[in-house]
Amino acid sequence: MTLTPLVSGDPRDEMPVHLPALRAFAISLTRNVSEADDLVQDTIVKAWSNIDKFTVGTDLRAWMFTILRNTFFSHRRKRKREVADPDGIHAAGLFEKPEHDGRLAFNDFLGAFDQLSPEHREVLILVGANGYSCEEAAAMMGVAVGTVKSRTNRARAKLTALLGMAEGEDILSGDVGSTLAVMSRSGTQAA
């Protein structure tokens, strides 16, 4: 069967002529009428919205079949990565720790860090953040090694007090512990 393009010149006017053939092709691929209808609908939407990519004078039917085929295989690849969970049982057992906890803890840390003296901030930056040894930091600061050790100890203690933390406690440990405690009571698992 040879189809002649419509006189109007707009390929969209020719699309309805190809619907039965598209549907038959979709059914042959999916083996499911409902999925085939969805596939044809996706194809029409893609073809309509990308009509500017169609070269007038070429075979519109072949172009639409290509779109349908590519859409089918894209859906199929996507489905392989999905977990079947119609009742939501698997999804209900997962949780993800909120991302904002780290930002809130960092903001608390910055507020407390700003309250330290310049000497304490300097020594924590050198020894704590940059990982220099006390000897290296002492050479950079032009003070005795004992002074660096003393300042580091006092700065850490002051920072801990400003943050209201117990000695040795991690800045996120309280939040993580309470979050995990609530989730464990609900029988939820980490994602």
C-alpha positions as CSV (number, residue, x, y, z in Angstrom):
1,M,0.0,0.0,0.0
2,T,1.5,3.3,-1.0
3,L,0.4,6.4,0.9
4,T,0.6,9.8,-0.6
5,P,1.2,12.8,1.6
6,L,-1.6,15.1,2.2
7,V,-1.9,18.2,0.1
8,S,-1.7,20.6,3.1
9,G,2.1,20.1,3.5
10,D,1.9,19.7,7.3
11,P,3.0,16.2,8.2
12,R,0.9,16.3,11.3
13,D,-2.2,16.1,9.1
14,E,-1.0,12.7,7.8
15,M,-0.4,11.2,11.3
16,P,-3.9,9.8,11.8
17,V,-3.6,7.7,8.6
18,H,-0.8,5.7,10.2
19,L,-2.5,5.0,13.6
20,P,-3.8,1.5,12.7
21,A,-0.3,0.4,11.4
22,L,1.4,1.9,14.5
23,R,-1.0,0.1,16.8
24,A,-0.5,-3.2,15.0
25,F,3.3,-2.8,15.3
26,A,3.0,-1.8,19.0
27,I,0.9,-4.9,19.7
28,S,3.4,-7.1,18.0
29,L,6.2,-5.7,20.2
30,T,4.4,-5.6,23.6
31,R,2.0,-8.5,23.2
32,N,-0.4,-6.5,25.3
33,V,-3.2,-4.2,23.9
34,S,-3.2,-1.8,26.8
35,E,0.6,-1.3,26.7
36,A,0.5,-1.1,22.9
37,D,-2.1,1.8,23.1
38,D,0.1,3.6,25.6
39,L,3.1,3.1,23.3
40,V,1.2,4.5,20.3
41,Q,0.2,7.5,22.4
42,D,3.8,8.1,23.5
43,T,4.8,7.8,19.9
44,I,2.3,10.3,18.7
45,V,3.2,12.8,21.4
46,K,6.9,12.5,20.6
47,A,6.3,12.8,16.9
48,W,4.0,15.8,17.3
49,S,6.4,17.6,19.6
50,N,9.4,16.9,17.4
51,I,7.8,17.4,14.0
52,D,10.5,20.0,13.3
53,K,13.0,17.1,13.1
54,F,11.0,15.4,10.4
55,T,12.3,16.0,6.9
56,V,9.3,16.8,4.7
57,G,9.2,14.6,1.6
58,T,10.6,11.5,3.4
59,D,8.5,8.6,4.7
60,L,6.5,9.8,7.8
61,R,5.3,6.3,8.5
62,A,8.9,5.0,8.7
63,W,9.9,7.9,10.9
64,M,7.0,7.2,13.3
65,F,7.8,3.5,13.4
66,T,11.3,4.4,14.4
67,I,10.1,6.5,17.2
68,L,7.7,3.8,18.4
69,R,10.5,1.2,18.3
70,N,13.0,3.4,20.2
71,T,10.3,4.2,22.8
72,F,9.5,0.6,23.3
73,F,13.1,-0.4,23.8
74,S,13.7,2.6,26.1
75,H,10.8,1.5,28.3
76,R,12.0,-2.0,28.3
77,R,15.5,-1.0,29.5
78,K,14.0,1.2,32.1
79,R,11.8,-1.7,33.4
80,K,14.8,-3.9,33.8
81,R,16.2,-1.5,36.4
82,E,12.9,-1.2,38.3
83,V,11.9,-3.4,41.2
84,A,8.4,-4.8,41.1
85,D,6.6,-3.7,44.2
86,P,2.9,-3.4,43.5
87,D,1.9,-3.4,47.2
88,G,4.6,-1.0,48.2
89,I,6.1,-3.4,50.8
90,H,9.7,-3.0,49.6
91,A,9.4,0.8,49.4
92,A,7.8,1.0,52.9
93,G,10.9,-0.8,54.3
94,L,13.4,1.8,53.0
95,F,14.4,5.2,54.3
96,E,16.9,7.8,53.4
97,K,18.5,10.1,55.9
98,P,17.5,13.7,55.3
99,E,20.2,15.7,53.6
100,H,19.5,18.8,55.6
101,D,21.0,17.3,58.9
102,G,24.5,17.8,57.6
103,R,23.8,21.4,56.6
104,L,22.3,22.2,59.9
105,A,25.2,20.6,61.8
106,F,27.7,22.5,59.6
107,N,25.8,25.8,60.3
108,D,26.0,25.1,64.1
109,F,29.7,24.3,63.7
110,L,30.4,27.6,61.8
111,G,28.5,29.6,64.5
112,A,30.5,28.0,67.3
113,F,33.8,28.2,65.3
114,D,33.3,32.0,64.8
115,Q,33.1,32.4,68.6
116,L,36.6,31.0,69.1
117,S,39.6,33.4,69.4
118,P,41.7,33.9,66.3
119,E,44.5,31.8,67.9
120,H,42.2,28.9,68.5
121,R,40.7,29.1,65.0
122,E,44.2,29.2,63.5
123,V,45.4,26.1,65.4
124,L,42.2,24.2,64.6
125,I,42.6,25.0,60.9
126,L,46.2,24.0,60.8
127,V,46.1,20.9,63.0
128,G,42.5,19.8,62.7
129,A,41.4,20.7,59.2
130,N,44.6,20.6,57.2
131,G,46.2,17.8,59.1
132,Y,49.5,19.4,59.9
133,S,51.5,17.9,62.9
134,C,51.9,20.0,66.0
135,E,55.6,20.5,65.0
136,E,54.7,21.7,61.5
137,A,52.0,24.0,62.9
138,A,54.4,25.4,65.5
139,A,57.0,26.2,62.8
140,M,54.3,28.0,60.7
141,M,53.0,29.9,63.7
142,G,56.4,30.7,65.1
143,V,55.6,29.3,68.6
144,A,56.7,26.4,70.7
145,V,55.3,22.9,70.0
146,G,53.8,22.9,73.6
147,T,51.9,26.1,72.8
148,V,50.3,24.5,69.7
149,K,49.4,21.4,71.7
150,S,47.9,23.5,74.5
151,R,46.0,25.7,72.1
152,T,44.7,22.8,70.2
153,N,43.4,21.1,73.3
154,R,41.8,24.3,74.7
155,A,40.2,25.1,71.2
156,R,38.7,21.6,70.9
157,A,37.3,21.8,74.4
158,K,35.9,25.3,73.8
159,L,34.3,24.2,70.5
160,T,32.8,21.1,72.2
161,A,31.3,23.2,74.9
162,L,29.9,25.8,72.4
163,L,28.2,23.0,70.5
164,G,26.9,21.4,73.7
165,M,28.6,18.1,72.9
166,A,30.0,15.5,75.3
167,E,33.7,14.8,75.0
168,G,34.4,12.5,72.0
169,E,30.9,12.9,70.6
170,D,30.6,13.4,66.8
171,I,28.7,16.5,65.7
172,L,26.2,14.3,63.8
173,S,26.1,11.4,66.3
174,G,23.1,12.7,68.3
175,D,21.0,13.3,65.1
176,V,22.0,10.1,63.5
177,G,21.4,8.1,66.7
178,S,17.9,9.6,67.2
179,T,17.0,9.3,63.6
180,L,18.1,5.6,63.5
181,A,16.3,4.9,66.8
182,V,13.0,6.2,65.4
183,M,13.5,4.3,62.2
184,S,14.5,1.1,63.9
185,R,11.3,1.2,66.0
186,S,9.3,1.4,62.8
187,G,11.1,-1.6,61.4
188,T,12.5,0.5,58.5
189,Q,15.8,-0.3,56.8
190,A,18.4,2.0,55.3
191,A,18.3,2.4,51.5
